[in-house]
């Protein structure tokens, strides 16, 4: 698999002595959607800023589409589109003018057909003559994406792209991102919305305290680190768990009507057969049972907790 971004041993230490990144290495595959997860202050934005050439690393190297971000800055930067967290744009300009201007900043000649297609794709064409100051927060976010895509980059960074937007718009933007991927654009997003990564990403990286904790395919990550839970709805509520069931580490709901058993579905012996026998021996009958897979959010929380 060809890598469109290669980060090698990046370290960032500020003048205050605070080290924001500790020897981070990461390769991004061409055409994938990569989600970078981490709590506030983990180093997500710092890493993106270094890759985009906005912040200088203390040491280490970064290349974008084969161009070194330091020694070949203009070529590397021309390959990258960045949508920052903050909505920073000229409030008095029209949508069309600001997108055209962004394209020109990268030395790209006029291409009215491409700009129209881009604005239509982002549902901005009808607002093309509106001043940005008159737009809603969600529309301003779309303008930021249009600016980032104005010079036809191969790589798009979305730093908290749906922060502060409603659920419907978030779904629209997910669809837009998938559409961009289909055209060959590589997309890297940071997000606090775990469901965003679970819904969209091909691979996931978890960063915490400036260290890249884990990088894996989303499906493989959930298979390796996720657990399954068996939930049993009891015929008769329990006041407390019988001592004989203690080895199964069951959770009893507050109303005494549900038992939850967690197990690793990858193990040959899940313990479910033994649990059923133990329940029968206790004379405990259940009305219903169902199983569920751990969510990415649960996996993420557990990973961060382990690193704390």
C-alpha positions as a Python dict, from the first residue, in 0.01 Angstrom:
ca = {
    (1, 'X'): (0, 0, 0),
    (2, 'X'): (144, 338, -104),
    (3, 'X'): (180, 597, 171),
    (4, 'X'): (75, 954, 92),
    (5, 'X'): (196, 1089, 428),
    (6, 'X'): (497, 963, 620),
    (7, 'X'): (577, 1092, 968),
    (8, 'X'): (904, 973, 1121),
    (9, 'X'): (1010, 1022, 1485),
    (10, 'X'): (840, 1359, 1531),
    (11, 'X'): (909, 1531, 1861),
    (12, 'X'): (780, 1871, 1965),
    (13, 'X'): (909, 2049, 2274),
    (14, 'X'): (807, 2410, 2334),
    (15, 'X'): (1026, 2685, 2481),
    (16, 'X'): (853, 2632, 2816),
    (17, 'X'): (995, 2282, 2826),
    (18, 'X'): (662, 2112, 2766),
    (19, 'X'): (686, 1820, 2524),
    (20, 'X'): (366, 1794, 2320),
    (21, 'X'): (475, 1501, 2102),
    (22, 'X'): (708, 1215, 2183),
    (23, 'X'): (874, 1044, 1883),
    (24, 'X'): (556, 997, 1682),
    (25, 'X'): (579, 788, 1365),
    (26, 'X'): (281, 737, 1137),
    (27, 'X'): (213, 641, 776),
    (28, 'X'): (-114, 735, 606),
    (29, 'X'): (-227, 524, 312),
    (30, 'X'): (-331, 691, -10),
    (31, 'X'): (-708, 717, -45),
    (32, 'X'): (-800, 614, 308),
    (33, 'X'): (-1002, 789, 578),
    (34, 'X'): (-786, 798, 888),
    (35, 'X'): (-931, 907, 1222),
    (36, 'X'): (-701, 1041, 1494),
    (37, 'X'): (-862, 1011, 1836),
    (38, 'X'): (-748, 1145, 2169),
    (39, 'X'): (-859, 1351, 2468),
    (40, 'X'): (-809, 1727, 2488),
    (41, 'X'): (-440, 1814, 2503),
    (42, 'X'): (-333, 1476, 2365),
    (43, 'X'): (-138, 1632, 2076),
    (44, 'X'): (-380, 1585, 1785),
    (45, 'X'): (-378, 1945, 1662),
    (46, 'X'): (-3, 1981, 1720),
    (47, 'X'): (64, 1676, 1502),
    (48, 'X'): (-165, 1801, 1225),
    (49, 'X'): (-7, 2148, 1241),
    (50, 'X'): (340, 1998, 1198),
    (51, 'X'): (233, 1783, 902),
    (52, 'X'): (75, 2090, 740),
    (53, 'X'): (389, 2299, 794),
    (54, 'X'): (224, 2544, 1035),
    (55, 'X'): (433, 2439, 1336),
    (56, 'X'): (797, 2330, 1324),
    (57, 'X'): (889, 2001, 1486),
    (58, 'X'): (1179, 1991, 1730),
    (59, 'X'): (1306, 1688, 1543),
    (60, 'X'): (1183, 1429, 1296),
    (61, 'X'): (1070, 1438, 933),
    (62, 'X'): (739, 1462, 747),
    (63, 'X'): (670, 1405, 379),
    (64, 'X'): (345, 1471, 193),
    (65, 'X'): (296, 1291, -138),
    (66, 'X'): (673, 1245, -159),
    (67, 'X'): (767, 1605, -73),
    (68, 'X'): (952, 1693, 249),
    (69, 'X'): (749, 1949, 444),
    (70, 'X'): (1065, 2148, 533),
    (71, 'X'): (1298, 2125, 236),
    (72, 'X'): (1022, 2123, -27),
    (73, 'X'): (758, 2321, 159),
    (74, 'X'): (564, 2476, -131),
    (75, 'X'): (525, 2146, -317),
    (76, 'X'): (429, 1959, 0),
    (77, 'X'): (183, 2224, 114),
    (78, 'X'): (17, 2238, -227),
    (79, 'X'): (-82, 1875, -179),
    (80, 'X'): (-263, 1950, 148),
    (81, 'X'): (-596, 2108, 231),
    (82, 'X'): (-662, 2197, 595),
    (83, 'X'): (-991, 2269, 769),
    (84, 'X'): (-895, 2401, 1114),
    (85, 'X'): (-1113, 2391, 1425),
    (86, 'X'): (-1161, 2767, 1428),
    (87, 'X'): (-1389, 2936, 1177),
    (88, 'X'): (-1139, 3190, 1048),
    (89, 'X'): (-1224, 3363, 723),
    (90, 'X'): (-1298, 3712, 586),
    (91, 'X'): (-1648, 3786, 713),
    (92, 'X'): (-1711, 4064, 457),
    (93, 'X'): (-1618, 3863, 147),
    (94, 'X'): (-1868, 3660, -51),
    (95, 'X'): (-1849, 3283, -51),
    (96, 'X'): (-1743, 3270, -416),
    (97, 'X'): (-1475, 3537, -379),
    (98, 'X'): (-1311, 3381, -76),
    (99, 'X'): (-1296, 3035, -236),
    (100, 'X'): (-1149, 3178, -558),
    (101, 'X'): (-892, 3373, -355),
    (102, 'X'): (-786, 3059, -166),
    (103, 'X'): (-728, 2881, -496),
    (104, 'X'): (-510, 3166, -616),
    (105, 'X'): (-296, 3153, -302),
    (106, 'X'): (-165, 2817, -419),
    (107, 'X'): (-81, 2946, -765),
    (108, 'X'): (-373, 2770, -932),
    (109, 'X'): (-525, 2938, -1235),
    (110, 'X'): (-898, 3019, -1252),
    (111, 'X'): (-1127, 2722, -1298),
    (112, 'X'): (-1489, 2842, -1272),
    (113, 'X'): (-1628, 2498, -1357),
    (114, 'X'): (-1438, 2330, -1072),
    (115, 'X'): (-1533, 2601, -822),
    (116, 'X'): (-1899, 2574, -918),
    (117, 'X'): (-1887, 2195, -886),
    (118, 'X'): (-1721, 2227, -545),
    (119, 'X'): (-1975, 2478, -414),
    (120, 'X'): (-2264, 2268, -542),
    (121, 'X'): (-2119, 1959, -377),
    (122, 'X'): (-2109, 2148, -46),
    (123, 'X'): (-2458, 2295, -93),
    (124, 'X'): (-2306, 2644, -115),
    (125, 'X'): (-2383, 2739, -475),
    (126, 'X'): (-2707, 2915, -383),
    (127, 'X'): (-2510, 3112, -122),
    (128, 'X'): (-2220, 3200, -352),
    (129, 'X'): (-2291, 3575, -345),
    (130, 'X'): (-2371, 3590, 28),
    (131, 'X'): (-2128, 3750, 268),
    (132, 'X'): (-1975, 3495, 501),
    (133, 'X'): (-2082, 3699, 803),
    (134, 'X'): (-2446, 3632, 709),
    (135, 'X'): (-2408, 3254, 706),
    (136, 'X'): (-2496, 3007, 980),
    (137, 'X'): (-2221, 2828, 1169),
    (138, 'X'): (-2278, 2512, 968),
    (139, 'X'): (-2255, 2699, 638),
    (140, 'X'): (-1937, 2873, 752),
    (141, 'X'): (-1791, 2529, 823),
    (142, 'X'): (-1877, 2428, 466),
    (143, 'X'): (-1700, 2740, 336),
    (144, 'X'): (-1388, 2638, 528),
    (145, 'X'): (-1400, 2300, 358),
    (146, 'X'): (-1450, 2465, 18),
    (147, 'X'): (-1144, 2685, 80),
    (148, 'X'): (-938, 2381, 179),
    (149, 'X'): (-1040, 2200, -140),
    (150, 'X'): (-1014, 2501, -371),
    (151, 'X'): (-665, 2410, -497),
    (152, 'X'): (-757, 2043, -558),
    (153, 'X'): (-534, 1886, -291),
    (154, 'X'): (-465, 1514, -270),
    (155, 'X'): (-483, 1522, 110),
    (156, 'X'): (-749, 1681, 329),
    (157, 'X'): (-713, 1739, 703),
    (158, 'X'): (-1032, 1794, 902),
    (159, 'X'): (-960, 1910, 1256),
    (160, 'X'): (-1282, 1856, 1455),
    (161, 'X'): (-1490, 1909, 1137),
    (162, 'X'): (-1833, 1873, 1295),
    (163, 'X'): (-1771, 2050, 1625),
    (164, 'X'): (-2071, 2265, 1708),
    (165, 'X'): (-2289, 2154, 1417),
    (166, 'X'): (-2623, 1978, 1448),
    (167, 'X'): (-2674, 1606, 1392),
    (168, 'X'): (-2834, 1647, 1048),
    (169, 'X'): (-2550, 1860, 917),
    (170, 'X'): (-2298, 1619, 1067),
    (171, 'X'): (-2455, 1337, 865),
    (172, 'X'): (-2444, 1552, 550),
    (173, 'X'): (-2075, 1617, 606),
    (174, 'X'): (-2005, 1248, 656),
    (175, 'X'): (-2163, 1181, 318),
    (176, 'X'): (-1957, 1459, 165),
    (177, 'X'): (-1636, 1314, 308),
    (178, 'X'): (-1717, 971, 164),
    (179, 'X'): (-1778, 1136, -171),
    (180, 'X'): (-1437, 1302, -155),
    (181, 'X'): (-1274, 969, -76),
    (182, 'X'): (-1437, 820, -384),
    (183, 'X'): (-1261, 1085, -595),
    (184, 'X'): (-923, 974, -455),
    (185, 'X'): (-872, 1231, -178),
    (186, 'X'): (-700, 1101, 135),
    (187, 'X'): (-877, 1227, 447),
    (188, 'X'): (-738, 1261, 798),
    (189, 'X'): (-978, 1375, 1066),
    (190, 'X'): (-955, 1441, 1435),
    (191, 'X'): (-1274, 1412, 1630),
    (192, 'X'): (-1426, 1397, 1977),
    (193, 'X'): (-1728, 1219, 1833),
    (194, 'X'): (-1642, 852, 1861),
    (195, 'X'): (-1936, 758, 1640),
    (196, 'X'): (-1782, 974, 1367),
    (197, 'X'): (-1472, 756, 1359),
    (198, 'X'): (-1675, 438, 1394),
    (199, 'X'): (-1899, 543, 1105),
    (200, 'X'): (-1637, 669, 862),
    (201, 'X'): (-1279, 565, 928),
    (202, 'X'): (-1085, 289, 754),
    (203, 'X'): (-811, 308, 1016),
    (204, 'X'): (-789, 463, 1359),
    (205, 'X'): (-499, 606, 1557),
    (206, 'X'): (-520, 682, 1927),
    (207, 'X'): (-293, 951, 2069),
    (208, 'X'): (-261, 1028, 2440),
    (209, 'X'): (-16, 1253, 2625),
    (210, 'X'): (176, 1313, 2304),
    (211, 'X'): (234, 946, 2229),
    (212, 'X'): (74, 741, 1955),
    (213, 'X'): (-78, 460, 2160),
    (214, 'X'): (-216, 250, 1877),
    (215, 'X'): (-282, 247, 1502),
    (216, 'X'): (-497, -23, 1347),
    (217, 'X'): (-772, -97, 1098),
    (218, 'X'): (-1104, -10, 1258),
    (219, 'X'): (-1251, -357, 1218),
    (220, 'X'): (-937, -530, 1345),
    (221, 'X'): (-918, -292, 1640),
    (222, 'X'): (-1272, -368, 1745),
    (223, 'X'): (-1214, -740, 1704),
    (224, 'X'): (-890, -741, 1902),
    (225, 'X'): (-977, -503, 2181),
    (226, 'X'): (-1355, -518, 2187),
    (227, 'X'): (-1539, -750, 2417),
    (228, 'X'): (-1886, -892, 2381),
    (229, 'X'): (-2151, -876, 2648),
    (230, 'X'): (-2427, -1124, 2716),
    (231, 'X'): (-2732, -968, 2881),
    (232, 'X'): (-2987, -1190, 3054),
    (233, 'X'): (-3333, -1072, 3158),
    (234, 'X'): (-3422, -1274, 3467),
    (235, 'X'): (-3765, -1422, 3534),
    (236, 'X'): (-3739, -1329, 3902),
    (237, 'X'): (-3536, -1024, 4023),
    (238, 'X'): (-3236, -1086, 4248),
    (239, 'X'): (-3149, -888, 4559),
    (240, 'X'): (-2785, -992, 4529),
    (241, 'X'): (-2566, -1227, 4327),
    (242, 'X'): (-2525, -1578, 4472),
    (243, 'X'): (-2168, -1650, 4587),
    (244, 'X'): (-2142, -1939, 4339),
    (245, 'X'): (-2165, -1689, 4050),
    (246, 'X'): (-1880, -1468, 4173),
    (247, 'X'): (-1617, -1629, 3940),
    (248, 'X'): (-1808, -1501, 3635),
    (249, 'X'): (-1772, -1132, 3732),
    (250, 'X'): (-2135, -1069, 3651),
    (251, 'X'): (-2297, -728, 3680),
    (252, 'X'): (-2642, -712, 3838),
    (253, 'X'): (-2862, -420, 3736),
    (254, 'X'): (-2998, -189, 4005),
    (255, 'X'): (-3348, -335, 3969),
    (256, 'X'): (-3211, -689, 3997),
    (257, 'X'): (-3368, -795, 3667),
    (258, 'X'): (-3064, -807, 3438),
    (259, 'X'): (-2733, -992, 3452),
    (260, 'X'): (-2449, -882, 3224),
    (261, 'X'): (-2161, -1115, 3139),
    (262, 'X'): (-1856, -981, 2950),
    (263, 'X'): (-1640, -1217, 2746),
    (264, 'X'): (-1376, -1223, 2474),
    (265, 'X'): (-1537, -1361, 2161),
    (266, 'X'): (-1191, -1443, 2019),
    (267, 'X'): (-1122, -1701, 2289),
    (268, 'X'): (-1218, -2060, 2222),
    (269, 'X'): (-1372, -2091, 2568),
    (270, 'X'): (-1603, -1795, 2627),
    (271, 'X'): (-1731, -1932, 2957),
    (272, 'X'): (-2093, -1905, 2844),
    (273, 'X'): (-2160, -2279, 2874),
    (274, 'X'): (-2025, -2282, 3230),
    (275, 'X'): (-2235, -1975, 3313),
    (276, 'X'): (-2553, -2140, 3185),
    (277, 'X'): (-2485, -2445, 3400),
    (278, 'X'): (-2422, -2231, 3706),
    (279, 'X'): (-2744, -2038, 3653),
    (280, 'X'): (-2938, -2361, 3615),
    (281, 'X'): (-2784, -2501, 3932),
    (282, 'X'): (-2905, -2191, 4116),
    (283, 'X'): (-3253, -2231, 3972),
    (284, 'X'): (-3227, -1897, 3793),
    (285, 'X'): (-3441, -1874, 3482),
    (286, 'X'): (-3435, -1590, 3230),
    (287, 'X'): (-3694, -1448, 2992),
    (288, 'X'): (-3459, -1328, 2724),
    (289, 'X'): (-3091, -1289, 2639),
    (290, 'X'): (-2894, -1097, 2380),
    (291, 'X'): (-2532, -1012, 2308),
    (292, 'X'): (-2365, -693, 2191),
    (293, 'X'): (-2019, -590, 2077),
    (294, 'X'): (-1822, -323, 2261),
    (295, 'X'): (-1844, 13, 2090),
    (296, 'X'): (-1540, 202, 1970),
    (297, 'X'): (-1609, 453, 2247),
    (298, 'X'): (-1568, 188, 2514),
    (299, 'X'): (-1246, 65, 2354),
    (300, 'X'): (-1112, 422, 2334),
    (301, 'X'): (-1197, 503, 2696),
    (302, 'X'): (-1029, 182, 2814),
    (303, 'X'): (-715, 254, 2611),
    (304, 'X'): (-683, 607, 2748),
    (305, 'X'): (-748, 483, 3102),
    (306, 'X'): (-468, 226, 3068),
    (307, 'X'): (-226, 501, 2957),
    (308, 'X'): (-321, 737, 3244),
}
